[in-house]
């Protein structure tokens, strides 16, 4: 039996300044690696999952863990912010175990396959797009001595040439996938949690009910799962949730879909299924503001929904239109209001530093955030990720500093039309302070602490760091 270690590499943006916040921002495992692990196990491979990011391992510690296994293959998932660490891990493995083949996949590899392989010689093979069908097929061809050019979505070296095969078709029937291999995780579910105060009590687990997003937001990379929306069946999902409840006593679910509310009929059927089977969970999801209404939110509440995160992005309609977000601010305000009326917490996801950002648009964002009844705000710096329209635009116009390890939503890497980096950073922190110093927000968090002894213990352990991050900003900009 051939062995393979699947690695979620450590984040490149951690520093001594941010390490103290690690217990508070969450460390849920990668649902993509869990799905791939289940498929490979079904093909007869001995699989181990190494969640370096969740465990807080360094690159050196990650390499040591891999070397102890002496695997035949190593598969590394690569976001842009983690690709440099992935290459360091690959280099360390190849130096000690030169016969071990290193494979990479994920959004960064899919968006920039040739550039990445030219930059990092330690990667042997890559996969673009979804990996559950393409990766096992590539392994089969390699082990059988077949023609690598017949492996859909494969990246490999042929002398000085980097060959990138056409990707295969997206998986149509997601129900063909086995349940994610949660049982392969070390100390699951005890050691894996969502961000602090984003849940009441564990144990917790991540889950995806769908793949693909048909929207055209210029800042979003859809290169792995594509633009076509595909869902698991309600029967599959209900059986999976019953397995998580029975096998791991999961109490809280975090749905990681880009479009959890993408199909109203399916969503209502899913909520009905949870209630019919008496599967009692609390859960969080992300949703577009134009995809919810009172009926949907009331059903979600009945089925256990605890918080919805809305990608609102900006309080400037002009910025939203430039992002091709496809929503109106009136829709965002209405969605948040209806969410609160349904008894669900509402979280707003915002970003600053669109190339056209100005003091005026920042003021509009702050005013909007303070006007609507949000319970929480997540504020990031717009990052032009590879694979996005805004990345291509800024690169063509030579307005982008392409520093992969710093492309993480916390650093300004492009020029702004009307703001300096210093002024943007000041306003970033001002928005956070203004929101979190509102009395109603403070009282809301105190209420959560009273409801959740688990979160109370965590804030006693690291409360000052969390408060500092909220009032003064957790990221470098």
Buried (B, 14 or more C-beta within 10 A) or exposed (E): EBBBBBBBBBBBBBEEEBEBBBBBBBBBBBBBBBBBBBBBBEBEBBBBBBBBBBBBBEBEBBBEBBBEBEBBBBBBBBBBBBBBBBBBBBBBBBEEBEEBBBBBBBBBBBBBBEBBBEEBEBBBBBBBBBBBBBBBBBBEBBEEEEEBEEBBBBBBBEEEEBBBBEBBEBBEEBEEBEBBBBEBBBEBBEBBBBBBBBBBEBBBBBBBBBBBBEBEBBBBBBBBBBEEBBBBBBEBBBBBBBBBBEEBEBBBBBBBBBBBBBBBEBBBBBBBBBBEEEBEBBBBBBBBBBBBEEEBBBBBBBBBBBBBBBBBBBBBBBBBEBBBBEBBBEBBBBBBEBBBEBEBBBBBBBBBBBBEBBEEBBBBBBEBBBEBEBBBBBBBBBBBBBBBBBBBBBBEEEBBEBEBBBBBBBBBBBBBEEBEBEEBBBBBBEBBEBBBEEEEBEEBBEEBBEEBEBBBEBBEEBBEBBEEBBBEBBBBB
